[in-house]
């Protein structure tokens, strides 16, 4: 998986296969609508699910080290 941080247009969001928000307090939040428009039919896809699970595993491992 390639990660790229850059500015993007709302057209790119509307036409995305997956969209999510990541932050320390929400782990990884799927975005299924933007401006009332469904993104990919409102489906949560595989990268979002995989990344969320991996992030949770890392947090659990770190918690065991404390």
MDTraj code that builds the backbone (N, CA, C; nanometers):
import mdtraj as md
import numpy as np

residues = "UNK UNK UNK UNK UNK UNK UNK UNK UNK UNK UNK UNK UNK UNK UNK UNK UNK UNK UNK UNK UNK UNK UNK UNK UNK UNK UNK UNK UNK UNK UNK UNK UNK UNK UNK UNK UNK UNK UNK UNK UNK UNK UNK UNK UNK UNK UNK UNK UNK UNK UNK UNK UNK UNK UNK UNK UNK UNK UNK UNK UNK UNK UNK UNK UNK UNK".split()
xyz = np.array([
    [0.0850, -0.1171, 0.0000],
    [0.0000, 0.0000, 0.0000],
    [0.0894, 0.1232, 0.0000],
    [0.0601, 0.2134, -0.0889],
    [0.1334, 0.3391, -0.0934],
    [0.0524, 0.4464, -0.0226],
    [0.1200, 0.5256, 0.0578],
    [0.0568, 0.6361, 0.1293],
    [0.1088, 0.7664, 0.0704],
    [0.0179, 0.8585, 0.0499],
    [0.0560, 0.9882, -0.0051],
    [-0.0231, 1.0953, 0.0683],
    [0.0477, 1.1932, 0.1205],
    [-0.0186, 1.3054, 0.1854],
    [-0.0140, 1.4246, 0.0905],
    [-0.1342, 1.4741, 0.0541],
    [-0.1411, 1.5857, -0.0399],
    [-0.2788, 1.6501, -0.0320],
    [-0.2904, 1.7650, -0.0910],
    [-0.4215, 1.8286, -0.1018],
    [-0.5049, 1.7495, -0.2022],
    [-0.6351, 1.7514, -0.1830],
    [-0.7242, 1.6797, -0.2740],
    [-0.8510, 1.7616, -0.2939],
    [-0.9201, 1.7316, -0.4010],
    [-1.0447, 1.8034, -0.4319],
    [-1.1635, 1.7247, -0.3790],
    [-1.2766, 1.7900, -0.3648],
    [-1.3981, 1.7207, -0.3218],
    [-1.4441, 1.6232, -0.4290],
    [-1.4158, 1.6502, -0.5552],
    [-1.4487, 1.5533, -0.6609],
    [-1.3745, 1.4219, -0.6373],
    [-1.2487, 1.4305, -0.5921],
    [-1.1740, 1.3088, -0.5608],
    [-1.2392, 1.2333, -0.4446],
    [-1.2877, 1.3060, -0.3462],
    [-1.3565, 1.2430, -0.2327],
    [-1.4829, 1.1735, -0.2811],
    [-1.5640, 1.2429, -0.3572],
    [-1.6902, 1.1859, -0.4057],
    [-1.6674, 1.0594, -0.4896],
    [-1.5547, 1.0536, -0.5607],
    [-1.5257, 0.9411, -0.6494],
    [-1.4304, 0.8380, -0.5894],
    [-1.3991, 0.8514, -0.4628],
    [-1.3039, 0.7604, -0.3982],
    [-1.3640, 0.6217, -0.3752],
    [-1.2781, 0.5203, -0.3750],
    [-1.3188, 0.3854, -0.3362],
    [-1.3321, 0.3764, -0.1845],
    [-1.2433, 0.4459, -0.1142],
    [-1.2453, 0.4464, 0.0317],
    [-1.2038, 0.5832, 0.0809],
    [-1.2553, 0.6164, 0.1969],
    [-1.2211, 0.7433, 0.2574],
    [-1.2306, 0.7255, 0.4087],
    [-1.1329, 0.7769, 0.4814],
    [-1.1381, 0.7658, 0.6269],
    [-1.0628, 0.8812, 0.6904],
    [-1.0897, 0.9003, 0.8171],
    [-1.0220, 1.0011, 0.8983],
    [-0.9472, 0.9264, 1.0070],
    [-0.8259, 0.9679, 1.0347],
    [-0.7474, 0.9049, 1.1399],
    [-0.7037, 1.0106, 1.2405],
    [-0.7176, 0.9766, 1.3664],
    [-0.6733, 1.0639, 1.4754],
    [-0.6552, 0.9778, 1.5998],
    [-0.5769, 1.0251, 1.6937],
    [-0.5483, 0.9468, 1.8137],
    [-0.6747, 0.9111, 1.8920],
    [-0.7719, 0.9996, 1.8939],
    [-0.8906, 0.9741, 1.9764],
    [-1.0014, 0.8970, 1.9048],
    [-0.9901, 0.8757, 1.7738],
    [-1.0949, 0.8008, 1.7022],
    [-1.0399, 0.6789, 1.6277],
    [-0.9123, 0.6513, 1.6419],
    [-0.8420, 0.5430, 1.5734],
    [-0.8518, 0.5625, 1.4224],
    [-0.9567, 0.5125, 1.3599],
    [-0.9732, 0.5271, 1.2160],
    [-1.1228, 0.5249, 1.1874],
    [-1.1737, 0.6339, 1.1400],
    [-1.3177, 0.6491, 1.1193],
    [-1.3501, 0.6481, 0.9699],
    [-1.4277, 0.5495, 0.9253],
    [-1.4661, 0.5484, 0.7841],
    [-1.5567, 0.6675, 0.7512],
    [-1.5366, 0.7259, 0.6351],
    [-1.6225, 0.8333, 0.5863],
    [-1.7044, 0.7738, 0.4731],
    [-1.8354, 0.7648, 0.4925],
    [-1.9200, 0.7033, 0.3897],
    [-2.0053, 0.8054, 0.3151],
    [-2.0078, 0.9290, 0.3652],
    [-2.0795, 1.0377, 0.2977],
    [-2.0009, 1.1668, 0.3119],
    [-2.0101, 1.2499, 0.2110],
    [-1.9523, 1.3846, 0.2145],
    [-2.0519, 1.4779, 0.1479],
    [-2.0891, 1.5818, 0.2164],
    [-2.1891, 1.6763, 0.1647],
    [-2.3178, 1.6056, 0.1231],
    [-2.3527, 1.4989, 0.1970],
    [-2.4748, 1.4251, 0.1679],
    [-2.4632, 1.3265, 0.0526],
    [-2.3452, 1.3190, -0.0094],
    [-2.3232, 1.2278, -0.1223],
    [-2.2508, 1.1035, -0.0729],
    [-2.3040, 0.9857, -0.1075],
    [-2.2414, 0.8600, -0.0664],
    [-2.1073, 0.8412, -0.1371],
    [-2.0103, 0.7955, -0.0626],
    [-1.8802, 0.7605, -0.1174],
    [-1.8809, 0.6094, -0.1397],
    [-1.8579, 0.5672, -0.2613],
    [-1.8571, 0.4254, -0.2980],
    [-1.9839, 0.3536, -0.2507],
    [-2.0956, 0.4161, -0.2709],
    [-2.2229, 0.3553, -0.2331],
    [-2.2429, 0.3415, -0.0833],
    [-2.1615, 0.4122, -0.0047],
    [-2.1728, 0.4067, 0.1410],
    [-2.1096, 0.2828, 0.2030],
    [-2.0287, 0.2102, 0.1233],
    [-1.9657, 0.0871, 0.1717],
    [-1.8313, 0.1158, 0.2380],
    [-1.8025, 0.0423, 0.3446],
    [-1.6714, 0.0468, 0.4089],
    [-1.5895, -0.0648, 0.3446],
    [-1.4769, -0.0303, 0.2865],
    [-1.3985, -0.1263, 0.2084],
    [-1.2800, -0.1840, 0.2861],
    [-1.2052, -0.2720, 0.2183],
    [-1.1055, -0.3551, 0.2836],
    [-0.9888, -0.2809, 0.3466],
    [-0.9352, -0.1768, 0.2846],
    [-0.8219, -0.1068, 0.3442],
    [-0.8618, -0.0393, 0.4749],
    [-0.9787, 0.0188, 0.4769],
    [-1.0260, 0.0838, 0.5993],
    [-1.0376, -0.0185, 0.7112],
    [-1.0956, -0.1330, 0.6820],
    [-1.1126, -0.2383, 0.7827],
    [-0.9765, -0.2919, 0.8280],
    [-0.8879, -0.3215, 0.7328],
    [-0.7556, -0.3747, 0.7660],
    [-0.6733, -0.2759, 0.8480],
    [-0.6708, -0.1509, 0.8060],
    [-0.5929, -0.0506, 0.8783],
    [-0.6452, -0.0302, 1.0205],
    [-0.7762, -0.0303, 1.0366],
    [-0.8352, -0.0144, 1.1695],
    [-0.7946, -0.1309, 1.2600],
    [-0.8013, -0.2535, 1.2080],
    [-0.7633, -0.3714, 1.2872],
    [-0.6141, -0.3696, 1.3220],
    [-0.5293, -0.3354, 1.2259],
    [-0.3858, -0.3266, 1.2527],
    [-0.3549, -0.2224, 1.3593],
    [-0.4209, -0.1080, 1.3504],
    [-0.3997, -0.0005, 1.4473],
    [-0.4414, -0.0461, 1.5871],
    [-0.5539, -0.1164, 1.5961],
    [-0.6008, -0.1659, 1.7258],
    [-0.5034, -0.2690, 1.7828],
    [-0.4464, -0.3549, 1.6978],
    [-0.3488, -0.4534, 1.7431],
    [-0.2238, -0.3841, 1.7997],
    [-0.1788, -0.2801, 1.7316],
    [-0.0626, -0.2049, 1.7789],
    [-0.0927, -0.1423, 1.9152],
    [-0.2097, -0.0827, 1.9290],
    [-0.2459, -0.0213, 2.0571],
    [-0.2517, -0.1244, 2.1693],
    [-0.3073, -0.2427, 2.1414],
    [-0.3124, -0.3488, 2.2422],
    [-0.1726, -0.3929, 2.2827],
    [-0.0843, -0.4089, 2.1851],
    [0.0545, -0.4500, 2.2125],
    [0.1259, -0.3454, 2.2972],
    [0.1041, -0.2195, 2.2671],
    [0.1670, -0.1120, 2.3436],
    [0.1110, -0.1073, 2.4858],
    [-0.0160, -0.1332, 2.5008],
    [-0.0769, -0.1315, 2.6342],
    [-0.0203, -0.2429, 2.7212],
    [0.0126, -0.3578, 2.6623],
    [0.0707, -0.4688, 2.7375],
    [0.2110, -0.4366, 2.7849],
    [0.2804, -0.3475, 2.7153],
    [0.4174, -0.3105, 2.7527],
    [0.4227, -0.2151, 2.8708],
    [0.3099, -0.1549, 2.9030],
    [0.3066, -0.0562, 3.0124],
    [0.2923, -0.1274, 3.1450],
])
top = md.Topology()
chain = top.add_chain()
for i, resn in enumerate(residues, 1):
    res = top.add_residue(resn, chain, resSeq=i)
    for name in ("N", "CA", "C"):
        top.add_atom(name, md.element.get_by_symbol(name[0]), res)
traj = md.Trajectory(xyz[None], top)
